[in-house]
């Protein structure tokens, strides 16, 4: 803690309930966590509400930690540092991301593909996350957040921004190419801004009228229904919606040689594909798995240069349950952020 500051004994936190059909999370009092070697303790100022939090709390993903505290887009100040966490000083503003820890030794880590590490750990799934007043993070996996970046803008970049950036790279969009975006939530609206700034022609296909309106405001060339066909064949597409039935739809909208990247950690069942209609003529279907720290550093640099702006929907910390419910029913466009 800072000099003269008394370490609080307890904090408020939202924990997953794990009861099918009931509340997703509940507000509880917990001891303030102590950082382990190499970790820092962060006083959380804001935390983004990500669709992956829904997958954790709704049981779409297997339980890795019972009653885990969700949240992996947390921004706050370092208030305590354990031995080995010398990257940051007390008072530094940092971001706590999804990728929390990797082994550093496996073939994937050694080849720069740490996102595929089989021993990776993830914030808000394996370890408690940012729906709390305090959270810990290994210093080696935290991001430095400049003071001039508002916390509510920085929070969505920590997952929605990073995953969208990686998905854009995985989609192999050629320079000035035509990009399709299916679903238009937190990650998609940030990715669209990057693509437009880089000269792409962006076509958004999503179910919500408000989301289509936001897409056009951000520079999309068109915005139509999620199950419709784009007005032109697409060089690349990204599927952000966790809807497997859209995979053949998106593949059918590709130009020959095009790539469809599926960006979500969870996807409903994919219907049978017709080889001639969906994959022939060198169309590619690929997935996106987590991210590397390099992805994050590149995204934050790009965000500063392009002045990337998240369409933020703020919620009080005390209303995390409502934020998750609103996200589940598609009640808003953009990125929800819990703020203290």
C-alpha positions in Angstrom: 0.0 0.0 0.0 1.1 3.6 -0.3 3.1 5.1 2.6 0.9 5.6 5.7 -2.1 3.8 4.1 -3.7 1.0 6.2 -4.4 -2.1 4.2 -8.1 -2.8 4.2 -9.1 -6.2 5.5 -12.2 -6.7 3.3 -13.6 -5.6 0.0 -16.8 -5.9 -2.1 -16.8 -8.3 -5.0 -19.2 -10.0 -7.4 -18.9 -13.7 -7.5 -20.4 -16.2 -10.0 -23.3 -18.1 -8.5 -23.2 -21.2 -10.7 -26.9 -22.0 -10.4 -28.6 -22.7 -13.7 -31.6 -20.4 -14.3 -30.9 -18.2 -11.3 -28.9 -15.1 -10.7 -25.5 -15.0 -12.5 -23.6 -13.2 -9.8 -24.0 -12.0 -6.3 -22.3 -9.2 -4.3 -20.3 -10.5 -1.4 -17.6 -9.3 1.1 -14.3 -11.0 0.7 -10.8 -10.5 2.1 -8.6 -8.2 0.1 -6.3 -10.6 -1.9 -2.5 -10.6 -1.2 -0.3 -10.5 -4.2 2.0 -13.5 -4.7 5.6 -13.3 -5.9 5.7 -11.3 -9.2 2.2 -9.9 -8.7 0.8 -6.5 -7.9 -2.4 -5.6 -6.1 -4.6 -3.1 -8.0 -7.3 -0.9 -6.6 -9.9 -1.3 -9.4 -11.3 1.9 -10.8 -13.3 0.4 -13.7 -13.9 -3.0 -15.4 -15.4 -3.8 -18.7 -18.3 -6.2 -19.0 -17.4 -8.8 -21.7 -19.4 -11.5 -23.4 -16.9 -14.0 -22.1 -18.1 -13.0 -18.6 -21.5 -14.2 -19.7 -20.0 -17.5 -21.0 -18.3 -18.0 -17.6 -21.4 -17.1 -15.4 -23.9 -19.0 -17.7 -21.9 -22.2 -17.8 -21.1 -22.1 -21.5 -17.4 -22.6 -20.4 -16.5 -25.3 -17.9 -16.0 -24.2 -14.3 -12.3 -23.6 -13.6 -12.8 -21.9 -10.2 -16.1 -22.2 -8.3 -17.6 -18.8 -7.4 -14.9 -17.0 -9.4 -15.0 -13.2 -9.5 -15.5 -12.4 -13.3 -13.9 -9.5 -15.1 -10.8 -9.3 -17.3 -10.9 -5.7 -18.5 -10.0 -4.0 -15.2 -8.1 -0.7 -14.9 -6.8 0.7 -11.6 -3.8 1.8 -9.5 -1.1 -0.3 -8.1 -1.3 -0.2 -4.3 1.0 -3.1 -3.4 3.8 -5.0 -5.1 5.2 -8.4 -4.1 8.8 -9.3 -4.6 9.6 -9.7 -8.3 7.0 -7.2 -9.5 9.4 -4.4 -10.2 7.9 -3.4 -13.6 5.5 -1.0 -11.8 5.6 1.5 -8.9 3.0 2.2 -6.4 0.4 4.6 -8.0 1.0 3.4 -11.5 -2.2 2.9 -13.6 -2.3 -0.6 -15.1 -4.7 -2.8 -17.0 -5.6 -6.4 -16.0 -6.3 -8.5 -19.2 -7.8 -11.9 -20.0 -4.4 -13.6 -20.5 -3.1 -13.8 -17.0 -0.2 -16.3 -17.1 1.6 -18.8 -19.3 4.3 -21.4 -18.7 6.9 -19.7 -20.8 8.6 -22.9 -21.7 6.4 -24.9 -24.0 6.8 -25.0 -27.8 3.9 -22.5 -28.1 5.4 -20.0 -25.7 8.9 -20.4 -27.2 7.6 -19.7 -30.7 5.8 -16.5 -29.8 2.3 -18.2 -29.7 1.8 -18.0 -26.0 -2.0 -17.7 -26.6 -1.9 -21.4 -27.3 0.0 -22.4 -24.1 -1.7 -25.4 -22.7 -0.9 -24.3 -19.1 -2.2 -20.7 -19.6 -4.4 -19.1 -16.9 -7.1 -16.5 -17.5 -8.4 -13.7 -15.4 -12.0 -14.1 -14.3 -12.0 -17.8 -15.1 -9.0 -19.4 -13.5 -8.3 -16.6 -11.0 -10.5 -13.8 -9.6 -11.0 -10.8 -11.8 -12.0 -7.2 -11.8 -15.7 -7.2 -10.6 -14.2 -6.3 -7.3 -12.7 -3.4 -5.4 -9.2 -5.0 -5.5 -7.6 -7.6 -7.8 -4.2 -9.0 -8.3 -2.3 -9.6 -11.6 1.2 -10.9 -12.5 3.2 -7.8 -13.3 4.6 -9.5 -16.5 1.1 -9.7 -18.0 -0.3 -6.3 -16.9 -0.4 -3.3 -19.3 0.7 0.2 -18.5 -2.2 2.6 -19.0 -1.3 6.3 -19.5 -3.0 8.7 -17.1 -4.3 10.7 -20.0 -6.5 7.8 -21.1 -9.8 7.8 -19.3 -10.3 4.5 -17.4 -13.7 3.9 -19.0 -12.0 4.1 -22.4 -9.1 1.9 -21.5 -11.1 -0.9 -20.0 -12.8 -2.2 -23.2 -9.4 -2.2 -25.0 -8.1 -4.9 -22.6 -10.1 -7.7 -24.2 -12.7 -6.4 -26.8 -10.0 -4.3 -28.4 -7.2 -6.9 -28.3 -9.3 -9.8 -29.5 -10.8 -7.7 -32.3 -7.3 -6.7 -33.3 -6.1 -10.3 -33.4 -9.2 -11.3 -35.3 -8.6 -8.7 -37.9 -5.0 -10.0 -38.4 -6.3 -13.6 -38.6 -8.8 -12.6 -41.2 -6.0 -11.7 -43.7 -7.7 -8.6 -45.0 -5.8 -7.3 -48.0 -5.0 -3.6 -48.2 -8.1 -1.5 -49.0 -10.1 -4.8 -49.0 -13.7 -5.4 -48.2 -14.3 -6.6 -44.6 -17.5 -8.1 -43.3 -18.3 -7.9 -39.5 -21.0 -10.2 -38.1 -22.4 -9.0 -34.8 -21.6 -5.5 -33.6 -20.9 -5.3 -29.9 -17.9 -4.2 -27.9 -15.2 -5.9 -29.9 -16.7 -5.4 -33.3 -17.2 -1.6 -33.0 -13.6 -1.1 -32.0 -12.3 -3.4 -34.8 -14.5 -1.5 -37.4 -12.8 1.7 -36.4 -9.3 0.2 -36.9 -10.3 -1.3 -40.3 -11.9 1.9 -41.6 -8.8 4.0 -40.5 -6.6 1.6 -42.4 -8.6 2.1 -45.6 -10.9 -1.0 -45.6 -14.5 -1.0 -46.9 -16.4 -2.3 -44.0 -19.8 -4.0 -44.2 -21.6 -4.8 -40.9 -24.2 -7.5 -40.6 -26.0 -7.6 -37.2 -29.5 -8.0 -35.8 -29.9 -4.8 -33.8 -31.1 -1.5 -35.4 -29.1 0.5 -32.8 -26.0 -1.5 -33.7 -26.5 -0.9 -37.4 -26.9 2.8 -36.8 -23.7 2.9 -34.7 -21.8 1.0 -37.5 -22.8 3.6 -40.1 -21.8 6.4 -37.7 -18.4 4.8 -37.3 -17.8 4.7 -41.1 -19.2 1.4 -42.3 -20.2 1.3 -46.0 -23.3 -0.7 -45.2 -25.2 -2.2 -42.3 -27.7 -5.0 -42.7 -29.3 -8.0 -41.0 -27.0 -10.7 -39.6 -28.5 -13.4 -41.8 -28.5 -11.4 -44.9 -26.0 -11.2 -47.8 -23.5 -8.3 -48.0 -24.0 -5.9 -51.0 -20.6 -7.0 -52.4 -18.4 -10.2 -52.1 -16.1 -9.8 -49.1 -12.3 -10.4 -49.0 -12.4 -11.2 -45.3 -15.0 -11.5 -42.5 -15.0 -11.7 -38.7 -17.8 -13.5 -36.8 -18.1 -11.9 -33.4 -21.7 -13.2 -32.7 -21.5 -16.5 -30.8 -24.0 -18.0 -33.3 -22.8 -21.1 -35.2 -25.7 -20.8 -37.7 -24.0 -17.7 -39.1 -20.8 -19.6 -40.2 -22.3 -20.9 -43.5 -24.0 -17.5 -44.1 -20.7 -15.6 -43.6 -18.7 -18.1 -45.8 -21.3 -17.7 -48.5 -20.7 -14.0 -48.5 -16.9 -14.3 -49.1 -15.1 -13.7 -52.4 -13.0 -16.5 -53.6 -9.8 -16.7 -51.6 -11.5 -15.0 -48.7 -11.1 -15.8 -45.0 -13.7 -16.0 -42.2 -12.2 -15.6 -38.7 -14.4 -16.8 -35.8 -13.5 -14.5 -32.9 -15.5 -15.9 -29.9 -14.3 -18.3 -27.2 -17.8 -20.0 -27.4 -19.9 -20.8 -30.4 -23.2 -22.6 -30.8 -23.2 -25.6 -33.1 -22.3 -25.0 -36.7 -24.6 -26.5 -39.3 -23.3 -28.8 -42.1 -21.3 -27.0 -44.7 -21.7 -27.4 -48.4 -18.1 -27.7 -49.8 -18.9 -26.1 -53.2 -20.9 -23.2 -51.8 -18.9 -22.5 -48.7 -15.3 -23.6 -48.9 -14.3 -24.3 -52.5 -12.1 -21.8 -54.4 -9.8 -21.5 -51.5 -12.0 -19.9 -48.9 -10.6 -20.3 -45.4 -12.4 -20.8 -42.1 -10.2 -20.1 -39.0 -10.6 -19.3 -35.3 -9.1 -16.9 -32.8 -7.8 -18.1 -29.4 -7.0 -15.6 -26.7 -4.1 -13.2 -27.5 -0.4 -12.7 -27.0 1.0 -9.8 -25.0 2.5 -8.5 -28.3 -1.1 -8.3 -29.6 -2.0 -6.1 -26.6 1.0 -3.8 -26.9 0.4 -3.3 -30.7 -3.3 -2.6 -30.0 -2.6 0.0 -27.4 -0.1 1.7 -29.7 -2.5 1.6 -32.5 -5.4 2.9 -30.4 -3.3 6.0 -29.3 -2.3 6.7 -32.9 -5.8 6.3 -34.4 -7.6 7.9 -31.4 -9.7 4.8 -31.0 -12.9 5.6 -29.0 -15.1 3.0 -27.4 -18.9 3.7 -27.3 -19.1 3.2 -23.5 -22.3 2.3 -21.6 -21.5 3.0 -17.9 -23.0 1.0 -15.0 -22.4 1.6 -11.3 -20.2 -1.1 -9.7 -23.3 -2.1 -7.6 -25.2 -3.0 -10.8 -23.0 -5.6 -12.3 -25.8 -8.1 -12.4 -28.0 -5.7 -14.4 -25.1 -5.0 -16.8 -24.7 -8.7 -17.5 -28.4 -9.1 -18.0 -28.5 -6.2 -20.4 -25.6 -7.6 -22.3 -27.3 -11.0 -22.6 -30.5 -9.5 -24.1 -28.7 -7.1 -26.4 -30.0 -4.0 -24.7 -27.2 -1.7 -25.7 -24.6 -1.1 -28.4 -20.9 -0.6 -27.6 -19.1 -1.6 -24.4 -20.5 -1.8 -20.9 -18.1 -0.7 -18.1 -18.5 -0.9 -14.4 -17.2 2.2 -12.7 -16.6 3.0 -9.0 
